[in-house]
Amino acid sequence: MTKDDFKKLQKNEVQGAALYQKIAEMTKDKKEKEILMAISKDEWKHAKTFGKYSTMSMKPNSFYVFFFALLARILGYTFIIKFLERNEDKGIAVYEKEISEIPELPRILEDEERHEKELLDMLDEERLQYIGDIVLGMNDALVELTGALAGYTLAMQNTHVIAMAGMITGVSATLSMAASGYLSSREQSQKNAAKSSVYTGLAYLITVALLIIPYLVMPQESYIAALIITLIIAIAIIAAFNFYISIAKGRAFKKNFLLMSAISLGVSVITFGIGLVVKNVLGIDL
């Protein structure tokens, strides 16, 4: 291994240690703070070990720490930590063949495995308790609204009219989903019913807003192009969400992504056909 290889490993550990310390300062839960500080201390030790071979002293990049700390506030620290730990494991694993050059490497690898199997499993971030509600809201919005927009597209053939119909459908469905989520959670009594309904409603509403955007910005006659862009956005939302879940919850990405995509696109094809029937067979033209 070259000195540059050790510099790279050292840099990753230094920045990881600083970030985990920053996230620890952000969390209010005492137990979680201790877990995060323990991870940070291990990362500092690893950095010091690699520093012996790089013969350099390093400081964390302040922008890096700020950026990922901000993402931790938005996406949750569990996701960010698991994402960085996974990438760090891959980076260190590349050098496992050079284990004879780094006597400390087995201990470092054991630490990384312990982080993932013991420490990270102990993290119980609130937003992850409501993943089911987010999935419910987002998935229903993807299925219902992509289907509705596909049907409206062929029946109405005007992007602005379609957008108006989509917004009315989306807002009313959001309120309905939030109310249903509240009643369902209250009946189960397993978590805060109000928070459950908020997570469900917000996931639904945000998804609706993203899906309608193409119809708001495209020319009135470009309804087919708007539908295609909406379907691309739907696939992107599904991919992004399943990537998040695959990291935060350790679930398979490909299987869930393909299933959700098939359901959303399948419903869109069916309702597009219904729109064709409404327009041509029933003679309804808007």
Phi and psi in degrees as GROMACS dihedral restraints (atoms count N, CA, C in turn):
[ dihedral_restraints ]
;  ai    aj    ak    al  type     phi  dphi    fc
    3     4     5     6     1   -91.6    20    10
    4     5     6     7     1   169.0    20    10
    6     7     8     9     1   -62.9    20    10
    7     8     9    10     1   -34.5    20    10
    9    10    11    12     1   -63.4    20    10
   10    11    12    13     1   -36.1    20    10
   12    13    14    15     1   -61.8    20    10
   13    14    15    16     1   -43.7    20    10
   15    16    17    18     1   -67.8    20    10
   16    17    18    19     1   -35.1    20    10
   18    19    20    21     1   -61.9    20    10
   19    20    21    22     1   -41.9    20    10
   21    22    23    24     1   -64.2    20    10
   22    23    24    25     1   -46.0    20    10
   24    25    26    27     1   -63.3    20    10
   25    26    27    28     1   -42.0    20    10
   27    28    29    30     1   -62.8    20    10
   28    29    30    31     1   -42.9    20    10
   30    31    32    33     1   -60.9    20    10
   31    32    33    34     1   -44.6    20    10
   33    34    35    36     1   -59.9    20    10
   34    35    36    37     1   -42.0    20    10
   36    37    38    39     1   -69.9    20    10
   37    38    39    40     1   -41.3    20    10
   39    40    41    42     1   -61.8    20    10
   40    41    42    43     1   -46.6    20    10
   42    43    44    45     1   -71.1    20    10
   43    44    45    46     1   -35.0    20    10
   45    46    47    48     1   -64.7    20    10
   46    47    48    49     1   -42.7    20    10
   48    49    50    51     1   -61.5    20    10
   49    50    51    52     1   -44.7    20    10
   51    52    53    54     1   -65.3    20    10
   52    53    54    55     1   -38.3    20    10
   54    55    56    57     1   -68.2    20    10
   55    56    57    58     1   -44.6    20    10
   57    58    59    60     1   -63.4    20    10
   58    59    60    61     1   -35.9    20    10
   60    61    62    63     1   -65.2    20    10
   61    62    63    64     1   -40.4    20    10
   63    64    65    66     1   -64.7    20    10
   64    65    66    67     1   -43.1    20    10
   66    67    68    69     1   -66.0    20    10
   67    68    69    70     1   -37.1    20    10
   69    70    71    72     1   -60.4    20    10
   70    71    72    73     1   -37.6    20    10
   72    73    74    75     1   -68.7    20    10
   73    74    75    76     1   -23.7    20    10
   75    76    77    78     1   -80.9    20    10
   76    77    78    79     1   -31.1    20    10
   78    79    80    81     1   -82.8    20    10
   79    80    81    82     1   147.4    20    10
   81    82    83    84     1   -96.3    20    10
   82    83    84    85     1   -22.4    20    10
   84    85    86    87     1   -72.7    20    10
   85    86    87    88     1   124.2    20    10
   87    88    89    90     1   -62.3    20    10
   88    89    90    91     1   -44.2    20    10
   90    91    92    93     1   -64.1    20    10
   91    92    93    94     1   -44.2    20    10
   93    94    95    96     1   -66.4    20    10
   94    95    96    97     1   -35.6    20    10
   96    97    98    99     1   -61.9    20    10
   97    98    99   100     1   -41.5    20    10
   99   100   101   102     1   -64.8    20    10
  100   101   102   103     1   -40.3    20    10
  102   103   104   105     1   -62.7    20    10
  103   104   105   106     1   -46.7    20    10
  105   106   107   108     1   -66.2    20    10
  106   107   108   109     1   -38.2    20    10
  108   109   110   111     1   -67.9    20    10
  109   110   111   112     1   -34.1    20    10
  111   112   113   114     1   -64.8    20    10
  112   113   114   115     1   -41.7    20    10
  114   115   116   117     1   -62.4    20    10
  115   116   117   118     1   -44.0    20    10
  117   118   119   120     1   -59.8    20    10
  118   119   120   121     1   -43.7    20    10
  120   121   122   123     1   -63.4    20    10
  121   122   123   124     1   -40.3    20    10
  123   124   125   126     1   -62.6    20    10
  124   125   126   127     1   -41.1    20    10
  126   127   128   129     1   -64.7    20    10
  127   128   129   130     1   -38.2    20    10
  129   130   131   132     1   -62.8    20    10
  130   131   132   133     1   -39.9    20    10
  132   133   134   135     1   -63.3    20    10
  133   134   135   136     1   -42.5    20    10
  135   136   137   138     1   -62.8    20    10
  136   137   138   139     1   -42.2    20    10
  138   139   140   141     1   -61.4    20    10
  139   140   141   142     1   -41.6    20    10
  141   142   143   144     1   -63.6    20    10
  142   143   144   145     1   -38.4    20    10
  144   145   146   147     1   -63.0    20    10
  145   146   147   148     1   -49.2    20    10
  147   148   149   150     1   -66.6    20    10
  148   149   150   151     1   -27.6    20    10
  150   151   152   153     1   -64.5    20    10
  151   152   153   154     1   -27.5    20    10
  153   154   155   156     1   -63.8    20    10
  154   155   156   157     1   -31.8    20    10
  156   157   158   159     1   -91.4    20    10
  157   158   159   160     1   -29.1    20    10
  159   160   161   162     1   -83.4    20    10
  160   161   162   163     1   -17.2    20    10
  162   163   164   165     1    56.5    20    10
  163   164   165   166     1    34.1    20    10
  165   166   167   168     1  -130.7    20    10
  166   167   168   169     1   155.8    20    10
  168   169   170   171     1  -111.1    20    10
  169   170   171   172     1   130.6    20    10
  171   172   173   174     1  -124.0    20    10
  172   173   174   175     1   151.7    20    10
  174   175   176   177     1  -118.0    20    10
  175   176   177   178     1   148.9    20    10
  177   178   179   180     1   -67.7    20    10
  178   179   180   181     1   150.8    20    10
  180   181   182   183     1   -75.8    20    10
  181   182   183   184     1   118.3    20    10
  183   184   185   186     1   -63.4    20    10
  184   185   186   187     1   -36.1    20    10
  186   187   188   189     1   -66.2    20    10
  187   188   189   190     1   -42.4    20    10
  189   190   191   192     1   -56.5    20    10
  190   191   192   193     1   -48.9    20    10
  192   193   194   195     1   -63.6    20    10
  193   194   195   196     1   -44.1    20    10
  195   196   197   198     1   -62.2    20    10
  196   197   198   199     1   -45.7    20    10
  198   199   200   201     1   -62.6    20    10
  199   200   201   202     1   -48.7    20    10
  201   202   203   204     1   -74.3    20    10
  202   203   204   205     1   -27.8    20    10
  204   205   206   207     1   -66.2    20    10
  205   206   207   208     1   -38.5    20    10
  207   208   209   210     1   -64.6    20    10
  208   209   210   211     1   -43.6    20    10
  210   211   212   213     1   -62.1    20    10
  211   212   213   214     1   -34.8    20    10
  213   214   215   216     1   -64.4    20    10
  214   215   216   217     1   -35.5    20    10
  216   217   218   219     1   -68.2    20    10
  217   218   219   220     1   -36.1    20    10
  219   220   221   222     1   -82.3    20    10
  220   221   222   223     1   -49.9    20    10
  222   223   224   225     1   -96.5    20    10
  223   224   225   226     1   -13.8    20    10
  225   226   227   228     1   102.0    20    10
  226   227   228   229     1   138.7    20    10
  228   229   230   231     1   -71.1    20    10
  229   230   231   232     1   -27.1    20    10
  231   232   233   234     1   -61.8    20    10
  232   233   234   235     1   -44.1    20    10
  234   235   236   237     1   -62.0    20    10
  235   236   237   238     1   -47.6    20    10
  237   238   239   240     1   -63.1    20    10
  238   239   240   241     1   -44.5    20    10
  240   241   242   243     1   -63.7    20    10
  241   242   243   244     1   -47.2    20    10
  243   244   245   246     1   -65.6    20    10
  244   245   246   247     1   -36.3    20    10
  246   247   248   249     1   -63.3    20    10
  247   248   249   250     1   -46.8    20    10
  249   250   251   252     1   -70.1    20    10
  250   251   252   253     1   -38.4    20    10
  252   253   254   255     1   -63.5    20    10
  253   254   255   256     1   -39.8    20    10
  255   256   257   258     1   -64.2    20    10
  256   257   258   259     1   -44.5    20    10
  258   259   260   261     1   -66.2    20    10
  259   260   261   262     1   -36.6    20    10
  261   262   263   264     1   -66.7    20    10
  262   263   264   265     1   -40.7    20    10
  264   265   266   267     1   -60.3    20    10
  265   266   267   268     1   -42.6    20    10
  267   268   269   270     1   -63.1    20    10
  268   269   270   271     1   -41.4    20    10
  270   271   272   273     1   -63.9    20    10
  271   272   273   274     1   -42.7    20    10
  273   274   275   276     1   -72.3    20    10
  274   275   276   277     1   -36.8    20    10
  276   277   278   279     1   -60.7    20    10
  277   278   279   280     1   -29.1    20    10
  279   280   281   282     1   -58.7    20    10
  280   281   282   283     1   -31.0    20    10
  282   283   284   285     1  -100.0    20    10
  283   284   285   286     1    10.9    20    10
  285   286   287   288     1   -62.0    20    10
  286   287   288   289     1   -29.3    20    10
  288   289   290   291     1   -66.4    20    10
  289   290   291   292     1   -21.5    20    10
  291   292   293   294     1   -94.9    20    10
  292   293   294   295     1    23.9    20    10
  294   295   296   297     1   -60.6    20    10
  295   296   297   298     1   -27.1    20    10
  297   298   299   300     1   -67.5    20    10
  298   299   300   301     1   -25.6    20    10
  300   301   302   303     1   -81.0    20    10
  301   302   303   304     1   -19.9    20    10
  303   304   305   306     1  -128.6    20    10
  304   305   306   307     1    89.3    20    10
  306   307   308   309     1   -57.6    20    10
  307   308   309   310     1   -27.5    20    10
  309   310   311   312     1   -80.3    20    10
  310   311   312   313     1    -9.9    20    10
  312   313   314   315     1   -60.0    20    10
  313   314   315   316     1   -41.3    20    10
  315   316   317   318     1   -56.8    20    10
  316   317   318   319     1   -40.2    20    10
  318   319   320   321     1   -67.2    20    10
  319   320   321   322     1   -39.4    20    10
  321   322   323   324     1   -63.1    20    10
  322   323   324   325     1   -42.9    20    10
  324   325   326   327     1   -65.0    20    10
  325   326   327   328     1   -37.0    20    10
  327   328   329   330     1   -64.2    20    10
  328   329   330   331     1   -40.3    20    10
  330   331   332   333     1   -61.3    20    10
  331   332   333   334     1   -44.9    20    10
  333   334   335   336     1   -62.9    20    10
  334   335   336   337     1   -39.9    20    10
  336   337   338   339     1   -66.6    20    10
  337   338   339   340     1   -37.9    20    10
  339   340   341   342     1   -65.4    20    10
  340   341   342   343     1   -39.9    20    10
  342   343   344   345     1   -54.8    20    10
  343   344   345   346     1   -47.1    20    10
  345   346   347   348     1   -73.3    20    10
  346   347   348   349     1   -41.8    20    10
  348   349   350   351     1   -85.9    20    10
  349   350   351   352     1   -29.0    20    10
  351   352   353   354     1  -112.7    20    10
  352   353   354   355     1   -60.4    20    10
  354   355   356   357     1   -65.3    20    10
  355   356   357   358     1   -51.5    20    10
  357   358   359   360     1   -67.6    20    10
  358   359   360   361     1   -30.0    20    10
  360   361   362   363     1   -68.6    20    10
  361   362   363   364     1   -20.4    20    10
  363   364   365   366     1   -81.0    20    10
  364   365   366   367     1   -17.8    20    10
  366   367   368   369     1   -67.6    20    10
  367   368   369   370     1   132.0    20    10
  369   370   371   372     1  -131.1    20    10
  370   371   372   373     1    62.8    20    10
  372   373   374   375     1   -64.9    20    10
  373   374   375   376     1   138.0    20    10
  375   376   377   378     1   -57.3    20    10
  376   377   378   379     1   -44.2    20    10
  378   379   380   381     1   -62.9    20    10
  379   380   381   382     1   -27.0    20    10
  381   382   383   384     1   -73.4    20    10
  382   383   384   385     1   -20.4    20    10
  384   385   386   387     1   -71.7    20    10
  385   386   387   388     1   -19.3    20    10
  387   388   389   390     1  -108.8    20    10
  388   389   390   391     1    18.3    20    10
  390   391   392   393     1   -58.3    20    10
  391   392   393   394     1   -39.1    20    10
  393   394   395   396     1   -60.1    20    10
  394   395   396   397     1   -38.2    20    10
  396   397   398   399     1   -69.4    20    10
  397   398   399   400     1   -38.2    20    10
  399   400   401   402     1   -65.3    20    10
  400   401   402   403     1   -43.6    20    10
  402   403   404   405     1   -59.9    20    10
  403   404   405   406     1   -44.2    20    10
  405   406   407   408     1   -59.5    20    10
  406   407   408   409     1   -50.1    20    10
  408   409   410   411     1   -65.2    20    10
  409   410   411   412     1   -46.7    20    10
  411   412   413   414     1   -67.9    20    10
  412   413   414   415     1   -44.1    20    10
  414   415   416   417     1   -65.8    20    10
  415   416   417   418     1   -41.5    20    10
  417   418   419   420     1   -64.2    20    10
  418   419   420   421     1   -40.0    20    10
  420   421   422   423     1   -64.4    20    10
  421   422   423   424     1   -42.9    20    10
  423   424   425   426     1   -62.5    20    10
  424   425   426   427     1   -46.4    20    10
  426   427   428   429     1   -70.0    20    10
  427   428   429   430     1   -50.7    20    10
  429   430   431   432     1   -70.2    20    10
  430   431   432   433     1   -47.3    20    10
  432   433   434   435     1   -78.3    20    10
  433   434   435   436     1   -37.7    20    10
  435   436   437   438     1   -62.6    20    10
  436   437   438   439     1   -38.1    20    10
  438   439   440   441     1   -65.0    20    10
  439   440   441   442     1   -46.1    20    10
  441   442   443   444     1   -63.2    20    10
  442   443   444   445     1   -44.3    20    10
  444   445   446   447     1   -65.1    20    10
  445   446   447   448     1   -36.3    20    10
  447   448   449   450     1   -63.4    20    10
  448   449   450   451     1   -43.2    20    10
  450   451   452   453     1   -66.9    20    10
  451   452   453   454     1   -43.9    20    10
  453   454   455   456     1   -61.8    20    10
  454   455   456   457     1   -35.9    20    10
  456   457   458   459     1   -58.4    20    10
  457   458   459   460     1   -49.1    20    10
  459   460   461   462     1   -78.9    20    10
  460   461   462   463     1   -29.8    20    10
  462   463   464   465     1   -76.1    20    10
  463   464   465   466     1   -36.9    20    10
  465   466   467   468     1  -102.2    20    10
  466   467   468   469     1   -36.5    20    10
  468   469   470   471     1    54.8    20    10
  469   470   471   472     1    39.0    20    10
  471   472   473   474     1  -150.7    20    10
  472   473   474   475     1   115.1    20    10
  474   475   476   477     1   -58.6    20    10
  475   476   477   478     1   -38.6    20    10
  477   478   479   480     1   -70.7    20    10
  478   479   480   481     1   -39.0    20    10
  480   481   482   483     1   -67.0    20    10
  481   482   483   484     1   -41.0    20    10
  483   484   485   486     1   -63.0    20    10
  484   485   486   487     1   -42.4    20    10
  486   487   488   489     1   -61.3    20    10
  487   488   489   490     1   -42.7    20    10
  489   490   491   492     1   -62.3    20    10
  490   491   492   493     1   -46.8    20    10
  492   493   494   495     1   -63.7    20    10
  493   494   495   496     1   -39.5    20    10
  495   496   497   498     1   -64.7    20    10
  496   497   498   499     1   -40.4    20    10
  498   499   500   501     1   -65.9    20    10
  499   500   501   502     1   -42.8    20    10
  501   502   503   504     1   -62.3    20    10
  502   503   504   505     1   -46.2    20    10
  504   505   506   507     1   -61.6    20    10
  505   506   507   508     1   -44.8    20    10
  507   508   509   510     1   -65.5    20    10
  508   509   510   511     1   -45.3    20    10
  510   511   512   513     1   -66.7    20    10
  511   512   513   514     1   -44.7    20    10
  513   514   515   516     1   -64.6    20    10
  514   515   516   517     1   -38.6    20    10
  516   517   518   519     1   -69.0    20    10
  517   518   519   520     1   -33.9    20    10
  519   520   521   522     1   -61.4    20    10
  520   521   522   523     1   -48.4    20    10
  522   523   524   525     1   -61.8    20    10
  523   524   525   526     1   -39.3    20    10
  525   526   527   528     1   -66.3    20    10
  526   527   528   529     1   -43.8    20    10
  528   529   530   531     1   -64.0    20    10
  529   530   531   532     1   -42.9    20    10
  531   532   533   534     1   -63.1    20    10
  532   533   534   535     1   -42.2    20    10
  534   535   536   537     1   -65.3    20    10
  535   536   537   538     1   -42.9    20    10
  537   538   539   540     1   -64.4    20    10
  538   539   540   541     1   -40.5    20    10
  540   541   542   543     1   -62.9    20    10
  541   542   543   544     1   -39.6    20    10
  543   544   545   546     1   -63.6    20    10
  544   545   546   547     1   -48.1    20    10
  546   547   548   549     1   -65.6    20    10
  547   548   549   550     1   -39.0    20    10
  549   550   551   552     1   -65.6    20    10
  550   551   552   553     1   -45.4    20    10
  552   553   554   555     1   -67.5    20    10
  553   554   555   556     1   -36.5    20    10
  555   556   557   558     1   -65.6    20    10
  556   557   558   559     1   -36.8    20    10
  558   559   560   561     1   -68.8    20    10
  559   560   561   562     1   -39.5    20    10
  561   562   563   564     1   -76.4    20    10
  562   563   564   565     1   -28.5    20    10
  564   565   566   567     1    56.5    20    10
  565   566   567   568     1    32.8    20    10
  567   568   569   570     1   -98.8    20    10
  568   569   570   571     1   -20.4    20    10
  570   571   572   573     1  -154.5    20    10
  571   572   573   574     1   175.5    20    10
  573   574   575   576     1   -64.1    20    10
  574   575   576   577     1   114.7    20    10
  576   577   578   579     1   -64.7    20    10
  577   578   579   580     1   -39.2    20    10
  579   580   581   582     1   -64.3    20    10
  580   581   582   583     1   -44.9    20    10
  582   583   584   585     1   -64.8    20    10
  583   584   585   586     1   -38.7    20    10
  585   586   587   588     1   -59.3    20    10
  586   587   588   589     1   -45.1    20    10
  588   589   590   591     1   -67.8    20    10
  589   590   591   592     1   -34.7    20    10
  591   592   593   594     1   -65.2    20    10
  592   593   594   595     1   -47.4    20    10
  594   595   596   597     1   -60.1    20    10
  595   596   597   598     1   -43.7    20    10
  597   598   599   600     1   -64.1    20    10
  598   599   600   601     1   -47.9    20    10
  600   601   602   603     1   -64.9    20    10
  601   602   603   604     1   -43.4    20    10
  603   604   605   606     1   -64.1    20    10
  604   605   606   607     1   -42.9    20    10
  606   607   608   609     1   -60.2    20    10
  607   608   609   610     1   -41.0    20    10
  609   610   611   612     1   -66.9    20    10
  610   611   612   613     1   -47.7    20    10
  612   613   614   615     1   -65.9    20    10
  613   614   615   616     1   -42.1    20    10
  615   616   617   618     1   -64.0    20    10
  616   617   618   619     1   -41.2    20    10
  618   619   620   621     1   -63.9    20    10
  619   620   621   622     1   -42.4    20    10
  621   622   623   624     1   -58.9    20    10
  622   623   624   625     1   -47.4    20    10
  624   625   626   627     1   -59.4    20    10
  625   626   627   628     1   -43.7    20    10
  627   628   629   630     1   -65.8    20    10
  628   629   630   631     1   -38.3    20    10
  630   631   632   633     1   -72.1    20    10
  631   632   633   634     1   -28.2    20    10
  633   634   635   636     1   -85.0    20    10
  634   635   636   637     1   -22.3    20    10
  636   637   638   639     1   -47.5    20    10
  637   638   639   640     1   -46.8    20    10
  639   640   641   642     1   -57.1    20    10
  640   641   642   643     1   -35.2    20    10
  642   643   644   645     1   -73.7    20    10
  643   644   645   646     1   -23.5    20    10
  645   646   647   648     1   -80.5    20    10
  646   647   648   649     1   -31.5    20    10
  648   649   650   651     1  -100.9    20    10
  649   650   651   652     1   -19.0    20    10
  651   652   653   654     1   -83.2    20    10
  652   653   654   655     1   152.9    20    10
  654   655   656   657     1   -57.8    20    10
  655   656   657   658     1   154.9    20    10
  657   658   659   660     1   -58.0    20    10
  658   659   660   661     1   -35.0    20    10
  660   661   662   663     1   -84.0    20    10
  661   662   663   664     1    -5.3    20    10
  663   664   665   666     1   -94.9    20    10
  664   665   666   667     1    46.2    20    10
  666   667   668   669     1   -70.4    20    10
  667   668   669   670     1   -34.2    20    10
  669   670   671   672     1   -68.9    20    10
  670   671   672   673     1   -42.4    20    10
  672   673   674   675     1   -61.9    20    10
  673   674   675   676     1   -40.3    20    10
  675   676   677   678     1   -63.2    20    10
  676   677   678   679     1   -40.0    20    10
  678   679   680   681     1   -63.9    20    10
  679   680   681   682     1   -43.5    20    10
  681   682   683   684     1   -61.5    20    10
  682   683   684   685     1   -44.0    20    10
  684   685   686   687     1   -64.7    20    10
  685   686   687   688     1   -39.5    20    10
  687   688   689   690     1   -61.0    20    10
  688   689   690   691     1   -42.0    20    10
  690   691   692   693     1   -66.1    20    10
  691   692   693   694     1   -36.7    20    10
  693   694   695   696     1   -64.7    20    10
  694   695   696   697     1   -42.0    20    10
  696   697   698   699     1   -61.8    20    10
  697   698   699   700     1   -41.4    20    10
  699   700   701   702     1   -60.4    20    10
  700   701   702   703     1   -44.6    20    10
  702   703   704   705     1   -64.0    20    10
  703   704   705   706     1   -39.9    20    10
  705   706   707   708     1   -64.1    20    10
  706   707   708   709     1   -41.2    20    10
  708   709   710   711     1   -62.3    20    10
  709   710   711   712     1   -45.0    20    10
  711   712   713   714     1   -61.6    20    10
  712   713   714   715     1   -43.3    20    10
  714   715   716   717     1   -64.7    20    10
  715   716   717   718     1   -45.7    20    10
  717   718   719   720     1   -63.6    20    10
  718   719   720   721     1   -44.6    20    10
  720   721   722   723     1   -66.1    20    10
  721   722   723   724     1   -43.3    20    10
  723   724   725   726     1   -69.2    20    10
  724   725   726   727     1   -29.1    20    10
  726   727   728   729     1   -65.1    20    10
  727   728   729   730     1   -44.1    20    10
  729   730   731   732     1   -58.5    20    10
  730   731   732   733     1   -47.7    20    10
  732   733   734   735     1   -65.7    20    10
  733   734   735   736     1   -38.4    20    10
  735   736   737   738     1   -62.3    20    10
  736   737   738   739     1   -32.5    20    10
  738   739   740   741     1   -83.8    20    10
  739   740   741   742     1   -53.3    20    10
  741   742   743   744     1   -68.2    20    10
  742   743   744   745     1   -35.7    20    10
  744   745   746   747     1  -111.9    20    10
  745   746   747   748     1    -4.7    20    10
  747   748   749   750     1    69.8    20    10
  748   749   750   751     1    31.5    20    10
  750   751   752   753     1   -97.1    20    10
  751   752   753   754     1   160.5    20    10
  753   754   755   756     1   -68.3    20    10
  754   755   756   757     1   131.0    20    10
  756   757   758   759     1   -78.0    20    10
  757   758   759   760     1   -53.6    20    10
  759   760   761   762     1   -59.8    20    10
  760   761   762   763     1   -47.1    20    10
  762   763   764   765     1   -61.3    20    10
  763   764   765   766     1   -49.0    20    10
  765   766   767   768     1   -68.4    20    10
  766   767   768   769     1   -38.6    20    10
  768   769   770   771     1   -62.1    20    10
  769   770   771   772     1   -47.1    20    10
  771   772   773   774     1   -65.6    20    10
  772   773   774   775     1   -39.1    20    10
  774   775   776   777     1   -64.4    20    10
  775   776   777   778     1   -50.0    20    10
  777   778   779   780     1   -64.4    20    10
  778   779   780   781     1   -38.7    20    10
  780   781   782   783     1   -65.4    20    10
  781   782   783   784     1   -43.1    20    10
  783   784   785   786     1   -63.2    20    10
  784   785   786   787     1   -40.5    20    10
  786   787   788   789     1   -65.9    20    10
  787   788   789   790     1   -48.8    20    10
  789   790   791   792     1   -63.3    20    10
  790   791   792   793     1   -47.7    20    10
  792   793   794   795     1   -69.1    20    10
  793   794   795   796     1   -35.5    20    10
  795   796   797   798     1   -63.0    20    10
  796   797   798   799     1   -44.4    20    10
  798   799   800   801     1   -64.2    20    10
  799   800   801   802     1   -38.6    20    10
  801   802   803   804     1   -62.2    20    10
  802   803   804   805     1   -42.4    20    10
  804   805   806   807     1   -63.6    20    10
  805   806   807   808     1   -43.5    20    10
  807   808   809   810     1   -62.8    20    10
  808   809   810   811     1   -47.8    20    10
  810   811   812   813     1   -72.3    20    10
  811   812   813   814     1   -27.8    20    10
  813   814   815   816     1   -62.4    20    10
  814   815   816   817     1   -39.8    20    10
  816   817   818   819     1   -65.7    20    10
  817   818   819   820     1   -37.8    20    10
  819   820   821   822     1   -63.4    20    10
  820   821   822   823     1   -39.6    20    10
  822   823   824   825     1   -61.4    20    10
  823   824   825   826     1   -37.4    20    10
  825   826   827   828     1   -64.7    20    10
  826   827   828   829     1   -40.3    20    10
  828   829   830   831     1   -65.5    20    10
  829   830   831   832     1   -45.5    20    10
  831   832   833   834     1   -58.0    20    10
  832   833   834   835     1   -42.7    20    10
  834   835   836   837     1   -73.6    20    10
  835   836   837   838     1   -44.8    20    10
  837   838   839   840     1   -95.8    20    10
  838   839   840   841     1   -42.8    20    10
  840   841   842   843     1   -79.5    20    10
  841   842   843   844     1   -46.6    20    10
  843   844   845   846     1   -82.7    20    10
  844   845   846   847     1   -14.1    20    10
  846   847   848   849     1    74.4    20    10
  847   848   849   850     1    22.9    20    10
  849   850   851   852     1   -89.9    20    10
  850   851   852   853     1   123.9    20    10
  852   853   854   855     1  -134.8    20    10
  853   854   855   856     1   119.9    20    10
